[in-house]
Amino acid sequence: MTPMPRDAGAALRHARHQLLDSGELPSGFAHATVARSWQRCFRAGLAPVGRLPEVPHLSACQLARAAEQQRELIAHARPVMEYLHAQMHDSGSMVILADDRGVLLQALGDTDFLGRAERVALMPGASWAERYRGTNAIGTALAESAAVTVHAGEHYLERNGFLTCAAAPVTAPNGRLLGVLDISGDQRGRHPHTFGLVQAAAQMIENRLFDTSHGASLRVRFHTMAEGIGTVAEGILAFSEDGWIVGANRTGLQLLGLASADLGATPLDRVFDLDLPRLFDWGRRSPLQPMLVNSLRGKRFFLRVELGQRPVSAPARKQKPGDALAAIDTGDERLAAAIARARKVLGKTIPLLLQGESGAGKEVFARAVHESGPRRAAPFVAVNCAALPENLIESELFGYVPGAFTGARREGCTGRIREAQGGTLFLDEIGDMPLALQARLLRVLQEKQVTPLGGGKAIPVDFTLVCATHRNLKVEMESGRFRTDLYYRINGMALTLPALRERSDFSMLLTRLLDELSGRRDVALEPSLAQAFAEYSWPGNLRQLANALRTACALLDEGESLVGWQHLPDDLKDDLLAPPPRDIDGEVPDNLRAQSDAAIQRVVAVSSGNLSEAARRLGVSRSTLYRRLRRTAMADFSKRTR
């Protein structure tokens, strides 16, 4: 076997001769798509040189009938073809639309190139199916069901070697292949962007077809960035009234890892971490605001919900108890699991231990447990063990008799434990309770009675106990800072609440907080700010988010309904836009740097490139913004030139 020539044209001629001589192709002579096509053509008995076998060519009447069958495809493709032709005018090329059999239906091109194209029957009515014309962009795109380029000698038939072609399939919203959009020209005028251009144009046609077919359906437009919604790169899905995906564009299928066969067989909750009622509710309340959700494959997307043109009644939710626990369930799977477990011990003498970061909502959860249980009419008494001075916590918890110590109230003090009689005692940050008091608390829990400071008789008590901590109590026990016997007394059932950055219901939680804090239901975040919020780590969790939104809502002017960067507290804005922290080696982690730079780029994009406007939105000086953009540009240049 002779070695493969280095010249691309010579390598293709060598491969063609070897295929004809031995029926085998040398490896690496061309792209795998071209190699597979050549093998199909050889097996079909096509000769690369010489006269072609008889090739079907539709008469004018037959072509008119074929065009009528594809009337909708042509109607949506024609404006896109005319746009492409205008962009490529005088480039020696043509734009072609073929049907799903490879028959050319429409063609627009430069006069000087059309004559050469007609000599190889690149004209309406001709079939360019692979079995007739060999490897070519139209026929091979149909055979591969994928976008392809075929350049010069990559055409199986030598007579077509003067062409360079790029083609992309056009599919219906139900996944059916409708045809192919192609750009063909003289191989000497090949342009590297033609392949991307024809793919984007095919996507535009598919999106127009989707809007026509599913204009009355519940739809979602989605992308990994909020600004990607409404562009040619967006994914689109259509849903039936019971929540099954009945239509999708090609990008939508690719983003979710689905195939056209999955249409009609895949429900909403099998691709996204949300249900139909929540999707419908978002579309009704926030039709212009992107919703942040997780796919079940762990990827995050922004969704814009469109309820469709026909009236749709809100789908019924699965019936859940309408209590305080149900009210804090906004869709996060981990929180929902904790709520479900807490329900099973309502009314039972099983103490709860809530674990989670500061600000994660442990007291809110504890209060919801109390208000959902049989003791809801009795007091809910909350004590923050970390906030009380050590010399006062004992008297605060256990109470005291009159004159028990200097400075004591004349009438004495009942104590927080006795105040919780019949209800719920919530001991927050119990990991910070001094050891001496841990022993007294253990005795109260074991004996179910409390003795006030200064003596007196023990008083029976009855309450439900809920404790919370951000500390790892097992580590505290090992270090001797927390009593082992108390740990096992308060840990009837431990529940861990997720940090805000770990929750999948961030968008719904954000909307609910905005509704509550603004006093109205039409306040939303600017898309660039919504994405920055979604990517922020929120070290203060729900407490920090609520405080930020409360301030932002207070800064809204009369008539304003969109929260922007200018409404943020200065410290939060600094955190979102400041250069990320460096690691121990002095380097900025790439993901943190990217998040900071992306936040700035999004605001610049929203401001249409007006840097003065972007600086105003960000609340920084123009010189600061210029410096950050220049630093990013230099970093990108440095990476490219390494």
N, C-alpha and C positions, 0 to 999 in steps of 0.2 A: 504494500500500500504506500503510495507516494505521500510525502509530507504535505500538510495543508499550507497553501500559499498565504503569505502575510497580507497581501492586498485584498480588501474586502470583495471587490468585483471578481478578482481571479479566484478567490476562495469559493464564491458562489458558483462560478463556472465549473470549477473542479468538483464541487459537490454534486452538481447536476450530472456531469459525466459519470461519476462513480455510481450514482443512483441508477442511471440507465444501464450501466455495465453489470452491476452486481445486485441491484435492488436494495442496497444499504446506503446510509448516509454517514459521512464522517461526523464525529462529535464536535460540537462547538463551532460549526460553520455559520450558524445564524441563531437568532433568538429561538427558544423552544417552541413558540407559537408557530413560527415559520416552518420549523422542522416537522412538526406534527402535520401541518397543512401539506407540505410536499409529499409526505408519506401517504396521506389520503388521496392526493391527486395521482400518484403513481399507481396505487391500488385500484383506482377508478379507470386506469388505462389511458390517461391523458398523455399526449406526447408534448414535451416542452417546445419542440420546434416543428416546423412544417404546417400543413393545413389543419384547421380546427375541424372537429366533427360538427355535424349540423347542430346549431344552437338556436333555441326558441327565440323568436322575436315577435312581440305582440303587434297585431295590426292596430290601426287608429281606433277601430271600434272596440277591440279587446282591451286596449289601454284605457279607454274611457270607462269601461266596466270595472277594470281593476282600480282605477282612481275613485270611482263611486263607492266601491267596497271599503276604501280607506279614506273616505271623505273627512272624517273627524281628524285623523292623523295629519292629512294634508293641510286642513284649515289651521291647525295649531303650529305646524312646522313651517308653513310658508313665510310668516313674518320673521321667524328666526333665521330662515335661509336668506331672506332679503337683507337682513342685518349683517349676516356673515359676508354675503357677497359685497355689500358696501364697504366693509372693513378690508376686504381682500381685492378690491378693484385694481385692475391693471397688474396683478401679480402672476398672471398666466395660470389661472386655476379655475376650478368650478366647484359648486356646491350641489350635492346630489342627495335625493331622498329615494330609498328603495323600500319595497314591501318585505314581508317576512319570507318570501320565496326568492328574494334577490332581484326582482324585477324593478328596473328604474322607473319611478313614477314622475319625478320632477327634477329639473336640472337648471341651474343658473350659472353662467360662466362668462369669461372674457372671450370676445369674438375670435381673437388670434389663437386661443387654445381649443375652442370648440371644434374647429376643423380637424385638428389632429386627434381629438377624442373620438370624433365620429368614425375615423378610419379603423378604430378598434371597437366600434359599437358601444362607446361610452355615451349612451343617449337614451332618452325615455323609450320604453318598450322592450329594451334588451334585457336579458337575464345575465346577471353576474354572479350566479350561484357558483360555488367552488367547483362543482362537478363539471361545469361548462367552461369556466374561465380560469381554472386553476387558482393558485394562491393570489388573492387580491383582498383589499381591505374590506369591501362590502361582503363578499362571500365568506371570507374567513371570520369576520365578526359574527356572522350568523352561525357558522359552524361552532365557534368557540363560546358564543353568547357572552362576548366580552369586547371591549374596545381594543383595536389593534392598529398598528401602522405597518405598511408594506412599502418598502422603498426600493426603487430601481430593480436591480437583479434579484431581489428577494421574490419578485413575481415568478411564479412557476413557468409561465409561458414567456419565452424570450421576447416575443412581439410586444409585450406590455412593459418591458424594462425601462422605457422612457418615462414611466409614471412614478410619482410618489403619492401615496394615499394614506389617509387616516380616517377611521370610521368608528362609530360608537352605536351600539344597539339602542333602540327606543322601545321601552316596555310600557304596557298599560298598568294602571293602578292595581290590577289583580294579578300582576306578574306575567301576563301573556306577552310574548314577543310580538311587536307590531311591525317593526322594520328597522332600517339602518340609516343614519345620517353620515354622509361622507364628504370629505374635502379631497379632491384629486388635482394634481398639477404636474408640471414638468419637473422631473427629478433634479434638474439643475437649480431650481428655485426652492428647494426644500427649506422649511423654516422649523426650528425646534419647538415653537409654541403651538404649532397646528394641532398636535395631538390633544393638548389640554383644551384648546379652543373648541374642538369638535365634541369633546366630552361635556364641557360646560353647556354647549348649545343643546346637546341631546337631553341633558338634565333639565334645561329650561322648557323644552317641549313636554317632557314627562310631567313637570310640575303644572303646566297649563292643562294637560289632560286630566291630572288628578283633581284640580279645582273644578273642572267641568263635571267629572263623574261623581264627586263626593261633596259638592257645594252645600248640600242639605244635611250632611252627616256631622256627627261630633268628630272633630279633628284635633290633632296636636301637631304643632311645628316645633322641632327641637334641634338643639345643637349643643356642643360642649361649651360654647361661649354664648352669653346672652346676645351679643352683637351679631352672631351668626344666624339668628332667626330672621327670616325674611330674605336671606340671600340664596344664591343658587346652591350653596353648600348645605342647606338645611335638610333635615329629614322630615318627612310628613307621614302621618298615620291617620287612617279613618277607622272609626269604631261603630259597631252595631249598637242598637239600643241596650243590649245586655252586656256590652263591654268586650266583644271579640274584635280583633283586628281584621277588618275586611278589605283594607286597601293600604298600600304603602308605595312611596317612590323608592327608586333604587338606593339612594343614599340612606333612607330610613332603614331599609333591610340591612345594609352594610353596617351601619352604626350599632345595630342591635344584634348582629350576628345571626340574622334570620334568612331563610330562603323563601322564594315565592310560594313554595308548597306549604309554608306555615300560615299563609293568609287564610282566614276562616277557621283556623284550628288553634289559634293562640289567643288567650284572654289577656287583658291589660295587666293583671297582677302576676303574669308569668314573665313580663319583661321589665316592668317598673315596680318599685316598692311603694305602691299606692293602690287604692281601690277606685271604682267608678264613681261612687258618691263624692269622694274627696275631689276627684278630677272635675266633675260637673260643678261642684260648689266653687272651686277656684275659677272656672270659666265664667260663672255667673257673677262672682264678686270682683274679680280682677282680670278682665278680659285682655288688658293691654300689658299686664305685669308678668314677666317670665317667672315660672315656678321652678325651683331647684329640686330635683329628685335624683335618687340613685336607681340605676338599673340593677337587676338581680345578678348581673355579672360584676358589680362593684364599680361601674363607671358612672360619673355624675353628668347630668344633662340639665339644661334649661329648657322648659316647655312653655309654649304659649297655647292656651286652650281656646278653640273656636267652637261654639255650640252649634253652628250650622244655621241654615236659613229657615228650616221648618221648626215649628214650636216643639220643644222637647220637655217633657215633665221630668222633674228631678228623680233619678233612680232611688229606690228605697234602700236605706241602710239596713244592714243586719241589726236587729234589735239588740241594743246594749242597755244595761241599767242606766237610767238617766240620773246618775248621782255624781258626787264630786270627783270620784275616781275616773268616771267616764269623761268628765269635762277636761281632765289634764291629758287624755289620750289623744294626741294629734298625729298618730301614725308611725311613730318610731317602734321598731320591732322589739328592741330590748326593754324600752319603757313599758310597752304593752304586756310583755311577759312578766315584768315586776308587778304590774297592776293585777294581772290575772292571779298571781300567787298570793298577793296581799288579800284579794277577795276571799280566798279560801280560809283565811284565819280570822275574818271579821267576826267579832262577838265571842271569840275563843280566848282563853287565858294564855295566849302565846305571845311573848314580847317580840317586837320587831327591832332589828338592828339595820339601819339604813347607812350604807357606805357610798362614798362618792366625793368628788372634789368640792371645794368650797364654792358656793353659788350654784351648784347643780340642781337645786330645787328640793333638797331633802325636807325642809320644813313644810313646803307646799305639799309635798307628797304625804307627809305625816298628818297634816291637817285634813287632806282629802280622805285618808284612811279613817280618821275620826268621824268626819261628816258623813261617811258612807256606811258607818256601822251602827249598831243598836244604841250606842252611848252618845249619839250626836246631840241630844238635848242637854247633856251635861257639859261641864267646862272642858275646854282644851287649854292646858296650861303649858307654856313653852318656857324652858330655862336654858339659857346659853351658858354652859359651864365654863367656857373660855372667857366670857365677858365679865363675870363677877370676880371681885377681889377675893383672894384666898381667905382672908379673915372674915369675910361676910357670907361666903357661900353656904357655910354650915347653917347659920341662922336663917338665911333666905330659904333653904330647902326644908329644914326640919322645924322651923319656928322656935319660939321661946316663950317662957312664962314671964309675967311682969317682974321687973327688977332682976332679970337673969344676969345682966352685965351692965357696966357703966355705959350710958348712952342708949340703953334699950327703951323702947316705948313703954309708957306707963301701963297700957292695956295689953302689952305682950304682942305676939305675932303668930298668926296661924301657920305660916310656912307654905311654900308652893306645893309640897306633896299633899297636904290636907286640902288645899284649894282644888286639887284635881279629883277630889272624892266623887266617885261615880262616873268620871269621865276619862280623859286621856292625859297622861303626863309625858311631855316630850322633852327629853334631855339631849339638847344639841351639843355637839363637840364634847361628848362624854370622855373621849380620850384625853382631854385636858383636865379632868377632875383630879384633885390631889389624892394621894394614896390613903390618907387618914379618912377622908370622906367616903372613899370607895368602900371601906370596911363598914361604915355606918349605913350606907345605902344598901349594901348586901344584906345587912341584918333586917332592914325594913322590908326588903323584897322577900326574904325568907319567912319572917314572922307576920308580914302583912299588918304591921302596926308601927306607929312612929311615936317616939318620946321627945317632946320639946326640950330645948336647952334650958337648963336651970332646974330640971327635975319635973315632978308631976307624973301622973299616971299615963301609961302607954295608951294611945288612941288607935283603934282599928282603922285601916284605910283600905279602900277598894278602887283600883284604877287600872286602866290598860297602859302598859309601858311601851313607849317607842323611843329608841335612842338613835343618835346619829353621830357620825364622825368622818373626818377626812383622813384620819390616820389609819395605818395598818395596825390593828390591835394585836395581831399575833406577834408582830415585831416588838410592839410595846411590852407585851408579856415577857418575851424572851429577854428584854433589857431590864426587866423588873419595874417598869413604870406603870404597869396595869395589872391588876389582880386577876389571876387565872380563874378563880372561883366566880368572880363577878362577871367575867367575860362569858362564861357558860350559863350564867343566870340570865343575862340580858339578851343572849343570842338564841332566842327561840327559833327565829328564822331570819337569816341575813339576806338583804336585797341590795344589789349594787345599781345605783342610778348612773346612766351614761353621762359623760361630759358633753357639753353643747357641741363641740367640734366633732363628736362621734355620732351625733344624732342624724337620722335620715329624714326627719320631719322639719328641717330648719325653715323651709319656705312657709309651711303652714303655721309654724310657731311664730315666725316673724309677722305674718299677716294678722294673727290673733292679737299679738302684742300691740301692733300698730292700731288695730281697731279699738282696743281697750284704752290705750294711752292717749290717742287723739280724740276719742269721743265720737268718731265717725267711721264710715266703712269705705271711704274712697281715697285713703292715703296709701301711697306706695313709695318704694325706693326707685331712684334712677337705676337703669340696668347696670351701668358700670359700678355703682355703689352696691347694688344687690350682689353682684359677683364678688366684689371685694369682701363684703360681709361673709359670703359663703366660704371664702378661702381663708378667712382669718381664724386664728386658733382660739380666740375668746378665753384667755386665761381666767377671767372672772366669771365665766359661764353665763347662766341666765341672769344673774344679778347685774353683770356688766352690760349685757345686751339691753335689758330693760331700762337701765339708767341712761344708756346712750340714746335709745329711742324716745325716752321721756324728754330729754333735752332737745332732741331734734324736732319733736312735735311742738314743743314750746317756742321754738325759733321760726316755725312756719308763719309766713305772713297771711293775712286774711285773703282767702281765695286760693292759696297755694295748696296743692294736693300731692306734690312730688317732693320727697325728701332727697336733697342732694348733698354733695360733699360740704357745701357751705353751712349746712345745718348741724354738722357733727361737732361734738366737744373737741377742743384742740388736741387733747392728749390722745384720743382715739384716732383722729386724723393723722397725727404724727406716727402712731404705731402702724397704721395701714400703709403709709407712704415712706416711712423712714428706711434707710438702707438696712437690710437684714443683719442680725448679729453675726459676728465671726466665730468660727469654731476654734478649738484649742490650737490648731495649726495656723490660725490667722486667716483662713479662707472663709469666704461666704458660701454656705451651702447653696448649690445651684437651684434647688427647688424654691428656697426662700427668696433668693435674688430674683428669680423669674416671677414669683408672685408680686413682689414689690414693683418691678418694672412693668408687669402686665397691667397692674392697677393704673399706673400713670398712662400707659398707652391707650387703655380703654377710655379714659377721660379725654385724651387728645382726640380720639376717634369720634366720641360723642360730640365734641366741640368742632367737628369738621376741619381739624387741623389748625384752628385758630388758637395759637399758644397763649395769647392774652386771656381769651375766654377760658381755656383749660386751667391756667394759673388761678383765675378767679374762682372757678368751681372747686379747685383743690385747696384754696385758701393759702397759697404760697406765693412768693414773689416770682416774677418772670425770670429773674436771674437764677433762682433756685431750680425752677423747672428746666431752663436751658442747660444748667449744669448736670442735672440728672439725665436728660436726654442725650447730652454729649457723652457722658460716661457710658451709657448703654450702647451708643453707636460705636464707640471705641472698643468696647469689650467684644461686640459682634465682629468688628473688623479684625481684631486680634485672633479670634477663634478661626476665622476663615483663612488667615494667612499663616497659621501654624504649620 
